[in-house]
Amino acid sequence: MGIFQNMTLSEKMQMHIQRTKPILNQQALFTDGGPNYRQPMEPETGDTVKIRFRTAKDNVEHVYFCTEEEKKEMTIASQNTLFDFYETEVVMGEDVLVYYFEVHAGGKVCFFNKMGAMKTLEPFFNYKITPGFSTPDWAKGAVIYQIYVDRFANGDPTNDVLDREYIYIGEPVSRVTDWEKYPAQMGVREFYGGDLQGVLDHLDYLEDLGVDVLYLNPIFVSPSNHKYDIQDYDYVDPHFTKIVVDEGEVLPEGALNNIQATKYISRVTDKRNLEASNAFFVKFVEEVHKRGMRVILDGVFNHCGSFNKWMDAERLYENQYGYEKGAYVDKNSPYHDYFTFYNEEEWPYNEEYDGWWGHRTLPKLNYEKSPQLYEYILNIGRKWVSPPYNVDGWRLDVAADLGYNEETNHRFWRDFRSAVKEANPDAIILAEHYADPGEWLEGDQWDTVMNYNAFMEPVTWFFTGMEKHSDEHRSDLLGNTQAFLDSMMYHMSRFQYPSLLVSMNELSNHDHSRFLTRTNQTVGRTEFLGPEAADQGVNKGILRAAVMLQMTWPGAPTIYYGDEAGVTGWTDPDNRRTYPWGHEDRELIEYHRELIRLHKAHKALMTGSLLYLEGAYKVICYGRFDEQEKMVVLINGSFDETKVRVPVWEAGVTEKEDLLRLMMSTEGGFTMEQVVCPVRGGVLEITLPAISAMLLKAVPRSDS
């Protein structure tokens, strides 16, 4: 007792503070695999990598960087008024580096990985660095615009598919002359005339919108309007470019097959047309590149089409000069082993072949049996990203289905990556995949994926309560913030950061209902409710809020043509309506234009860190930040205004800063009026209007 009797009150308080163990501030703990906390983010073998970890200032006793081989204490390298930043360095070897963090404070220990702070380590979510794995810088945060070519714009009517030009799936094809007609229920064989000249004619619009990349649905020779049934991988379809030799006739009345489809045969097999078509495409890419934009092609390599010259199930090539006999026509065809035939005694004209999911029009390619096919498709991968075409990458259709076993699938995609990257190191490889993509995103196969699990699905459930085809409504997921965050955190953890920053973040595409239609929260398809029902009861305020999230979330925001103009539609085929030239929602286009401008003006929104902030039910709050700027996004998915207290200090907003509102959308529209929103004690208290979204930026307080 004697020592305390001789101490002043302030001395007693100081001793108490020194002896009191700190309480760990878990909300302050942060790191990620991005460029702010890992430098360089994409190291090569032999590079020294700086790893950073953030804690509250003067709050923890030890931070350890942990791998399977070592546990190394980190040291404080810098501080600010809120945080301590611990650092360590590691030299990259040849193997994948897996790591996590261990934090000690007040006698307590917690672990930290992609799922945040936890008492018990879950190694499945540890961070990972793959030496030598990088994704193209141009694609990180790039704004992608997806074009379904037949429905975007008709720039050259002379190349249009004609009525009765050929038979597809049992009936003659047709030419649609009413651009505004709803797609038919069996719309795969009707053509509106959209082409690449139509895209060229509207490059001013796309450039002004802020588009960085054009992703084209398949453009190679094929008989459907979707062109996922490739007929010839070596040539762009002349119906999308130029027809310089237009001989032959359309089918006569009563024709039952395509043997007499002489006009179609001339258009798509005559080498003069095919070479002219490719030459046009060279000029197309050059024009796009001149404007600083890129081009991604759709690669359909799991299957081809029954019209394909290798199969020739329609007998289009059977008697054409310069073509070998197809595998359907002749057992001795050089392409026999490209496919699987169930009956080896059925030639000529063997109908018994394996089609993808049983579809006769989609013969599955047999990579296991044919080394020639394997190498041919690798060469196709090289060809289109090389001069003179110089395309900037591939989107891979149903990529996980390729081959008949997993070993072949992974081996092929490793070889495909090597082939494409050797030809064009700056090309991107992104795949369509609906399940966990982790095993393909190890740095040796795909760069990234169409981001269904970690974007489209959680986003559409939160904002609309709808399944992405409009086939189901779930009120338990509508506005369920925790379900949204849990889904996002889990599925984003399956990406390495270089893959995440280039992931294709879509609200709509050619396989699912338009997002604007999902806002009517109606289960339906065009064959059951009719196309008009897709236009009814929609809420553009919800769409605007979703676009705000899309343009401020890590990844490459991807617009499906016409979404920005207010196009609606049930799932395929109704989602493939034409672009409404002359009838656009110009205010909605302007909203996209302004939001894209903000997205590209702030590096924090392109490659910055992401941190969830405390919100409320039906309210999503998060920060995007780097060393230079701090952005905050607030989204209210409720039909009621909501007051929230947001701990923006977690995103680095200091006592000397307020938040400047840069943009706000509501049900009624949007505003770019800048408003200062005061921050007190690191917390923003604000009332969010119903169905609203705000983008804010930290700025120095005027009285500080």
Disulfide bonds with the S-S distance in Angstrom:
none
